[in-house]
Amino acid sequence: MRIASIDIGTNTILLLVADVTADGTMTVVRDEQVIARLGKGVDANRRITAETFTRVLGFLQKFKTTAEANGATIISAAGTSALRDASNGAEFVRDVKSRIGLHIEVLSGQEEAELTYRGAVSEFLRTPGAQRSYAVLDIGGGSTELTIGEEGAVLRKASLNVGAVRLTERLLKTSPPSAPAVSQAVSEVRSWISTLPKLLPTTRLIGVAGTVTTLAAIDLNLPVYDAKRVSGHFIRLEMIEQTCEKIRTKSVGEMIRTYPQIQLGRADIILAGMIVLIEALKRFGVRGITTSDRGLRYGLALQEFAKAAALKP
């Protein structure tokens, strides 16, 4: 069954078109993303602006057309933190439905965490000698989710209202930010992260989303992003801390010149994402994190397959 899933995040919108089979195997047909910044200004104003409405609608129309052109029989779209927080989020959902015929399900933080977990672990469960216990850390633009499970079953979920876009707009407003602003950001993140549970030594920690995948690309010194090389790559905490220290004093332009793996639309928020990641790894008492290029869009596709299969006579 060919399924398309669209993950509408606070900073990035991602499209997956994949053939899904009964045993959970997923063969990717298309995997695309665009930095749309849906959540721009939402933390401060609690509203999606008219300019953002228009910009994001165009991206969603393009992704829907791509999904249809590639033969997807099901197209599923899900919104996360920005649509949860915006006072006009429901209006945005209605507008998208009426204009381009795309229904968006706005997920709770707990639902987002569970689907992200299922998507992220799906590529590791099939490897020889796969571990049983996993934790998936998803540092998004508006929120951060941690999900702990045994193989494909979720046992515990936590969602924090802190993310790379939100933290940047609140505290890291200049490029580069001042030392006091960075210190304040670290302090705020640490207080949020302290509420997360610690992990057992037998648990494999997996990281998804742009902060982690970009760091993996930097660590691998990739001239062009390669999902197959990024997924499964282990990033050491020391490398993350060293990179964070280097970019902390750089402007957006200097950062991109130094690290071409950082996209223009991510450069202004990646410091915030790194701060969240570093504090999380310290909280968990681990030496690093394994990267996954998968996440919510994969979990959403698996869920849609299960729903469709259950309806078959």
N, C-alpha and C positions, 0 to 999 in steps of 0.2 A: 504494500500500500504506500503510495507516494503522498507524503504529508509535508506541508509548509508550516513553520512556526515563526512568529515574529515576537521578539523580546523588546518591548518598548521601555528602555531604561531612562534614568535621569539624565545621563550624558550620551549614551550610545543606543542606537536601534540596530538590532541584529536579525538577519533573516537566515533560516535554515530550510532547505528543501532536501528531503531525504526519503529513501525507500526503507520502510520499517517492516520487519518480519516478525512472526509469532514468537521466535526465540529471543527477541530484543535486539537482533542485529540491525545496525543502521548503516546504510550506504549513502554517503553524501553526494547529492547532485549539485547543489549550490550552497555556499556559505558566505554571506556578505555582511558587512556592517558599515554604518555611517555614524559619525559623531554629530548628533542633531541638537544636543543641549536642550532637551525638553524642559529640564528643571531649572533653566536660567532664571534667577530671581524668585523662584517659588519659596525658598526658605524665608526670605525677607518679606515678600508681599502676599504669599499664599495664593497666587494666581498665575495662570499661564497667560502670557501676553498675546495680543492679536498677531504680532509679528511671528511669534513662536508657533502659534496655531497654523499659520500659512506655511511656514517652513517645514514643519513636521508632517503636515498633511501631504505635501509633495513627496517626501521620502516614503511615506506609507503607501501612497498610490504607486510609486515606482516598485516597491517590494511586492505589492499585491499583483501587479502586472507581471513581474518576473516569476512569481510562484505559479500563476496561471499559464504562462508561456512554457513553463517546464513541467506541466502536466500534473500539478498537485491536485488531488481529489478533495483534500481537506486543507483549509487555511485557518490557522488559529493564531490569535494575537493576544498578548498579555501585557498589562501595564504594571509598573511597580511604584517606587517611592514617590516620584513627582506627581503621579496621578492620584495616589493615596492622599497626598498632602494638599494639593491645590483645591481651593474652594470651588473652582469652576472645572474640576476634573470630570465630573459627570456630564457637563455641557460639552467638553471636548470629545468624550466618548460618543455622545449623541450626534455631534457634528460629523465625526469621521464615519459613523454608520450611515448617516443620511447622504453624505457627499460621495463616498466611494464604496459603500456597501461592505465595510469591514467592521465586524464586531470585535470590540476590545473588552476582555475580562480584566478588571482591576483586582490584582491579587493582594491579599493581606501579607504582612511580613512573614507570617508563619507558612502560608502557602508558597510564597516565593522561595523560602528556605528549603522546603521539602522538594519542590520541583528542581531546584538547582542541584541539590544533593543527588537526586536520581540521575540527572543528566551527567554530572561530573564523574560519578563512580562507574557509570556504564562502560567506560573504556578500560577501566582497571580490573573489573570483575572477571574478564575473560583472559587475563594474562596468566601464564603458568605460575603456580605458587602464590596466587593472589591472597592478600590479607583479608581477614574477616571484618575488622573494625576500621571505620573511616570517619573523618571529620572534614567537612567542606566549609571553607571560609570564602565568602563572597563580598568583596569590598566594592560597593556600587557608588553611584554618584550621590545618592541621598540617604542610603542606609547600608548597614553591614549585617550580614547574616552568618550564623554559625549553625551547622547541622551535624549531628553525631548519629551514626547508625552502625548496624551490623549488616554487611553485604548490601542488598538492595532495600533493607527495611530501616526506616527512620525511627530513632529512639528518643531524640531530644532536639529541640529547635530553639534558637534565640535570635531575635532581630533587634538591632540597635539603630536609633535614629541619628546616626552619624555616618557620613560618606564623604567622598573626595570633593564633590561640588559644594555640598553644604558647608564643609569645614573651610574650604577656600573662600567662599563668599562671606563667611562670618569673620574669619581671622586672618587669612593669608591673602589679603587683597592687593598687595603690591608685587611687582616683579623686579627683583627678588623681594621676598618679605623681610621685614625687620627681625632682628634676633629676638626682641621681646614678643613679637607676634608668633614666632615659631615656638618659643617656650610656652606661651599660653595655649597654643594648639596641642602641643604634646601633653600638657597638664589636663586639658579637657578630654582628649582621647583616652588618656590613662584612666580617668575616672569612669568613662563609659566601658572600657575594655575590662575593668576590674570586676564587672558583673558577670562576665562570661565564665563558664566552668573550665577547670583545668582538664587536660587530656591524659588518658592512661598511656603508658609507654608503648603499648601494643597498637595504638591507634595511628593510622596513617593520615597525615594532614594534607589536604589537597586545596589548592588555591585557584579560583577562577576569576574572570573579568580582567579589565584592561591594565590595572596596576601590576598584577602578577605576570600576565602574559608579556607585557612590555619589558619588565625586569628580566624575564627569561630570554627574550630576544637580545637584550643588551648583554647578558651574561654569555650567551652563545655567539655574540658578535655577528648577528645575522645581517647581511646587506639587504635582504628582502625577507619579510615575515614568512615563516614556514610553520604552519600549524602542526605538522607531523613531528617536527623537531622540538617545538615548544612543549607539546603535550608530553608529560612524563619527565620533563627536566626538573631536577632538584636545585633549588636556589638556596644558598647558604645565608644565614642571618648576617654574617659578617659582610658578605657582598652587598646586601641590601643597605646596611648601615653605611658602608663606604660610599655607595652611589648616592644615598640620601645626603650625606655630608657634602659631596661634590656639587650637587645641583642646588643645594640650599642657598648658595650665594650667587646663582646665575639667573640672568633674565631669561625669558622664554626663548628669545632668539639665540642666546649663548647656549642654552640647554640643547636645543635642536641641532646646533652645529657640532656640539660635543657628542651627542647621542642621536644619530639619525633614526634610530629605532623608535624614538618618541614622536608620535603624531602631533601635528600642529594643534589640533583640537583637544589633545590630552596634556600638552606640556604645562598648561597653567594650573592643572589640578593634580599632577602626579606626585608632587611633594606631599600633599595632604594624604593621598593614598598610601604612600610609603610610610608616613607617620603612623597611620592606622595599622598597617601590616607589621611594622617593627614592634609596636606595643602589644599587638596580638600574639606574636611569636614569643615575646618575653613572658607574657601572661601564661602561655601554654607550656613554657619551659622546654621548647624544642629548638633544634639547631638550624632549622630551615623548613622549606615547604615545597611540595611537589606541584608542578604546574599542570593545569588542565585547560585546554582550549574550549572545552565543552562547558555546559552550564544550563541555565534556565531554558534556552530554546530547545535543547536536547531532551530535557525532562518533559517539556510541554509536548513535544512530538511523541514521546513514549506514552504519555497520558492520553493523547488523542487517539493513538492506535488502540490502546486498551478499551477506550469508550466505543470506538467503531466496531471492534471485535466482539464486544459484549452485546451489541445490537443485532449482530448477524444471527439468523435462525439456525 
